[in-house]
């Protein structure tokens, strides 16, 4: 019970606030960094690997720096012809050509000025990830199209060397 009997002085109060602030900053740093790290990906039971009806394009593919890259950025778009996009949930997946292991990139939707149809303005996909924990090699770039309850993994026929 001695712990509960401690008198909280101004000095102790400031120390508690500083410790809490440091803990919050550390928590936020870990949370934000998790958005920049690849997740391992496995095909779902209902995932179709046929992307024939899918229109897709990659506008930006960049590793930073070019030699011995530490970060990758991919931006482009994907949509199904004739179907408006109401709910957005598309991602990029990198598949190692040697091992077949796949890595999911966290992405965000962005409006794409290259698409003129209003129904496909939400088709833009943009991803930036740190290359921590991903083995060096050649990776095929796939689009995981899950907009409007679809589940399609489509090869863009573009690769990147990491």
C-alpha positions as CSV (number, residue, x, y, z in Angstrom):
1,X,0.0,0.0,0.0
2,X,3.0,2.3,0.3
3,X,2.9,2.8,-3.5
4,X,-0.6,4.3,-3.3
5,X,0.4,6.6,-0.4
6,X,3.0,8.4,-2.5
7,X,2.3,12.1,-2.7
8,X,2.4,13.4,-6.3
9,X,4.5,16.6,-6.3
10,X,5.0,18.9,-9.2
11,X,8.4,17.3,-9.9
12,X,7.0,13.8,-9.9
13,X,4.1,14.9,-12.1
14,X,6.4,16.3,-14.7
15,X,8.5,13.1,-14.7
16,X,5.4,11.0,-15.2
17,X,4.3,13.2,-18.1
18,X,7.7,13.1,-19.8
19,X,7.8,9.3,-19.5
20,X,4.3,9.0,-21.0
21,X,5.2,11.3,-23.8
22,X,8.3,9.3,-24.7
23,X,6.2,6.1,-24.6
24,X,3.6,7.6,-26.9
25,X,6.3,8.8,-29.4
26,X,7.9,5.3,-29.4
27,X,4.5,3.7,-30.0
28,X,3.6,6.0,-32.8
29,X,7.1,5.5,-34.4
30,X,6.6,1.7,-34.4
31,X,3.0,2.1,-35.8
32,X,4.1,4.4,-38.6
33,X,7.1,2.3,-39.5
34,X,4.8,-0.8,-39.9
35,X,3.1,1.0,-42.8
36,X,6.5,1.1,-44.6
37,X,7.4,-2.6,-44.2
38,X,6.3,-5.5,-46.5
39,X,4.0,-8.2,-45.3
40,X,4.3,-11.8,-46.4
41,X,1.3,-12.7,-48.7
42,X,-0.3,-16.0,-49.6
43,X,-3.1,-16.5,-52.1
44,X,-6.6,-16.5,-50.5
45,X,-9.0,-19.4,-51.2
46,X,-11.2,-17.2,-53.4
47,X,-8.4,-15.3,-55.2
48,X,-8.5,-15.5,-58.9
49,X,-5.2,-15.2,-60.8
50,X,-6.8,-14.3,-64.1
51,X,-6.7,-10.6,-64.8
52,X,-8.0,-10.5,-68.3
53,X,-10.8,-7.9,-67.6
54,X,-8.4,-5.8,-65.6
55,X,-6.9,-2.6,-67.1
56,X,-3.8,-1.6,-65.2
57,X,-0.7,0.5,-65.7
58,X,2.4,1.5,-63.6
59,X,3.3,5.1,-64.0
60,X,6.1,5.2,-61.4
61,X,8.6,2.5,-60.5
62,X,11.6,3.7,-58.6
63,X,14.1,2.2,-56.1
64,X,15.8,4.7,-53.9
65,X,18.8,4.9,-54.2
66,X,19.2,3.2,-57.6
67,X,22.2,1.2,-56.5
68,X,21.8,-0.8,-53.3
69,X,18.2,0.4,-52.8
70,X,16.7,0.9,-49.4
71,X,13.2,1.9,-50.5
72,X,10.8,1.2,-53.4
73,X,8.0,3.4,-54.7
74,X,5.3,2.2,-57.2
75,X,2.4,4.2,-58.5
76,X,-0.2,3.4,-61.1
77,X,-3.8,2.4,-61.6
78,X,-6.1,-0.6,-62.0
79,X,-9.8,-1.0,-62.8
80,X,-12.2,-3.3,-64.5
81,X,-13.6,-2.1,-67.8
82,X,-17.2,-1.0,-67.6
83,X,-17.5,-1.3,-63.8
84,X,-17.5,1.8,-61.6
85,X,-15.3,1.7,-58.4
86,X,-17.4,2.2,-55.3
87,X,-15.2,0.7,-52.6
88,X,-11.4,0.9,-52.9
89,X,-9.0,-1.9,-51.8
90,X,-6.2,-2.5,-54.3
91,X,-2.5,-3.3,-53.5
92,X,0.7,-4.2,-55.1
93,X,2.3,-7.6,-54.5
94,X,5.9,-8.4,-55.3
95,X,6.7,-12.1,-56.2
96,X,10.2,-13.4,-56.1
97,X,10.9,-15.1,-59.5
98,X,13.3,-17.7,-57.9
99,X,11.4,-18.7,-54.7
100,X,7.8,-17.7,-55.6
101,X,7.4,-16.0,-52.2
102,X,5.1,-13.0,-52.3
103,X,5.2,-9.8,-50.4
104,X,2.2,-7.4,-50.0
105,X,2.9,-3.6,-50.1
106,X,0.7,-1.3,-48.1
107,X,-0.9,1.1,-50.6
108,X,-3.2,4.1,-50.7
109,X,-5.8,5.2,-53.2
110,X,-5.1,8.4,-55.1
111,X,-6.9,10.1,-57.8
112,X,-5.2,9.5,-61.2
113,X,-5.2,12.4,-63.7
114,X,-4.3,9.9,-66.5
115,X,-7.7,8.4,-66.3
116,X,-10.5,10.4,-68.0
117,X,-13.6,8.4,-67.0
118,X,-15.2,9.7,-63.8
119,X,-16.2,6.2,-62.7
120,X,-12.5,5.1,-62.6
121,X,-11.0,8.2,-60.8
122,X,-10.5,6.1,-57.7
123,X,-8.3,3.6,-59.6
124,X,-5.0,5.1,-58.6
125,X,-2.7,3.0,-56.4
126,X,0.4,4.4,-54.7
127,X,2.8,2.5,-52.5
128,X,6.1,3.2,-50.7
129,X,7.9,0.6,-48.7
130,X,11.3,0.1,-47.0
131,X,13.2,-2.9,-48.3
132,X,13.8,-4.3,-44.8
133,X,13.8,-8.1,-44.6
134,X,13.1,-8.7,-48.2
135,X,15.7,-10.8,-50.0
136,X,17.6,-9.5,-53.0
137,X,16.5,-10.8,-56.4
138,X,14.2,-10.1,-59.3
139,X,10.5,-9.6,-58.4
140,X,7.4,-9.6,-60.6
141,X,4.9,-6.9,-59.8
142,X,1.3,-7.9,-59.4
143,X,-1.9,-6.0,-58.6
144,X,-4.1,-7.4,-56.0
145,X,-7.5,-6.0,-57.0
146,X,-10.0,-6.2,-54.2
147,X,-12.2,-3.3,-55.1
148,X,-16.0,-3.9,-54.8
149,X,-15.6,-7.4,-53.3
150,X,-13.5,-8.7,-56.2
151,X,-10.4,-10.8,-55.4
152,X,-8.1,-10.8,-58.4
153,X,-4.3,-11.1,-58.5
154,X,-3.0,-9.9,-61.9
155,X,0.5,-9.8,-63.2
156,X,1.5,-6.5,-64.6
157,X,4.3,-8.1,-66.7
158,X,6.8,-5.7,-65.1
159,X,9.6,-6.7,-62.8
160,X,12.0,-4.9,-60.5
161,X,15.5,-5.9,-59.4
162,X,16.1,-5.5,-55.6
